[in-house]
Amino acid sequence: MHTILIKFFTVCCLILSLSVLSGCETLKSLAGDDSSDKEDYTGWSAEKFRTEAKTAVEASSFDKAIKFYEALEARYPFDNAAPQTQLDSAYAYYKNNDAEAALAAADRFIKTYPRDAHIDYAYYLKGLVNYNRGITFVDRFLPTDTSQRDQVYANDALENFAELLRRYPKSHYVADAQQRTVALKNNLAMHEINIARYYIKRGAYIAAVNRAKTVIEKYPRTMATPFALEVLQEAYTQLNMTDLAHDAKRIYDQNYPNGAPVSENENATFSHRLWDFVGLDK
């Protein structure tokens, strides 16, 4: 009972703190300069639009930048810098947390300018959008275990980065895309482990085995592999499949004699530990 009260109090404090922060953002937004809504842009040149949009982006006023880019595209659709304008607007949508608009702008660029020198960036940006998609206000202040959530966007990002690597292996963005791909595969693999453990708790041992096998076959050499072997060992033991349980243990001991090389909580921050204590992801 004492633990429950502590958790309840902790949650209340978190909600109150986030409400205050959210309120500050709202007041800031209401107090912002919305004079651009009333601007008719009479006499503005394409260069003027680009300059104002760039200034807005540098000031993190992405909604204002988007208005400039949209007006620029409408007034100067055949401008020599039109391809760059589309890319810039896609980036502004992304930074403004408008994932659908960012993806649409990137796709439009890819279809319209398939031979543009910066086409690789459009593919990379699509990956970035999906990689960061679904990150909420709470996540930015209290990072949670993202492997315990729906992974549809993670799968999309993985496909985006894979397409970039396949089409443009010499792209400037390859190194970053590869690092993000590793992170995505680790996350997706741990997602399977979380589901497998859930099945173990529910006594659905065959389903747990299937999830663990998915990790080993689809995400080899990820941080989740030793945990998948542990799941297999436990599930096979419960199913009275002694030989298979021994095989799983033998493979684990051969490859991880000192245990899993990466602990699930090795890099946990205070906020991660607090989140796990409250139990909101469990």
Residue pairs with C-beta under 8 A, 6 or more apart in sequence:
7 277
7 278
7 279
10 274
10 277
10 278
11 278
11 280
14 142
14 278
18 137
18 138
18 141
21 137
21 141
22 137
32 61
36 64
36 67
36 68
37 67
41 49
41 71
41 75
44 71
44 75
46 72
46 75
46 76
46 79
46 81
49 68
49 69
49 71
49 72
49 75
49 76
50 68
50 72
50 81
50 85
52 68
53 65
53 68
53 69
53 72
53 88
53 92
54 65
56 62
56 64
56 65
56 68
57 65
57 88
57 91
57 92
57 95
60 95
62 92
62 93
62 95
62 96
63 96
65 92
66 89
66 92
66 93
66 96
66 98
69 85
69 88
69 89
69 92
70 89
72 79
72 85
73 82
73 85
73 86
73 89
76 82
79 85
83 109
83 112
83 113
83 116
83 118
84 118
86 105
86 108
86 109
86 112
86 113
87 105
87 106
87 109
87 118
87 121
87 122
87 125
89 105
90 102
90 105
90 106
90 109
90 122
90 125
91 102
91 125
93 99
93 101
93 102
93 105
94 102
94 125
94 128
94 129
99 129
99 130
99 133
102 125
102 129
103 126
103 129
103 130
106 122
106 123
106 125
106 126
106 129
107 126
109 116
109 119
109 122
110 119
110 122
110 123
113 119
119 168
120 164
120 167
120 168
120 171
120 172
120 173
121 173
123 160
123 163
123 164
123 167
123 168
124 160
124 161
124 164
124 171
124 173
124 176
124 177
126 160
127 157
127 160
127 161
127 164
127 177
127 180
128 157
129 157
130 153
130 154
130 156
130 157
130 160
131 153
131 154
131 157
131 161
131 180
131 184
133 153
133 156
133 157
134 149
134 150
134 153
138 144
139 146
141 271
142 271
142 274
142 275
143 269
143 271
143 272
143 275
144 272
144 275
144 280
144 281
145 272
145 275
145 276
145 281
146 154
146 187
147 187
147 188
147 190
147 191
147 193
147 194
148 191
148 194
148 281
149 191
151 187
151 188
151 191
154 184
154 187
154 188
154 191
155 188
157 180
157 184
158 181
158 184
158 185
158 188
161 177
161 178
161 180
161 181
161 184
162 181
164 171
164 173
164 174
164 177
165 174
165 177
165 178
165 181
168 174
171 177
185 219
185 222
186 219
186 222
186 223
186 224
188 219
189 215
189 218
189 219
189 222
189 223
189 224
189 225
189 228
190 222
190 223
190 224
190 227
190 264
192 211
192 212
192 214
192 215
192 219
192 224
192 228
193 211
193 212
193 215
193 224
193 227
193 228
193 231
195 211
196 207
196 208
196 211
196 212
196 215
196 228
196 231
196 235
197 208
197 231
199 205
199 207
199 208
199 211
200 208
200 231
200 234
200 235
200 238
203 238
205 235
205 236
205 238
205 239
206 235
206 239
208 231
208 234
208 235
209 231
209 232
209 235
209 236
209 239
211 231
212 228
212 229
212 231
212 232
212 235
213 228
213 232
215 222
215 224
215 225
215 227
215 228
216 225
216 228
216 229
219 225
223 260
223 261
223 262
225 255
226 252
226 255
226 256
226 259
226 260
226 261
227 260
227 264
229 248
229 249
229 251
229 252
229 255
229 256
230 248
230 252
232 244
232 245
232 248
233 245
233 248
233 249
233 252
234 245
236 242
236 244
236 245
236 248
237 245
265 272
265 273
265 276
268 276
275 281
276 282
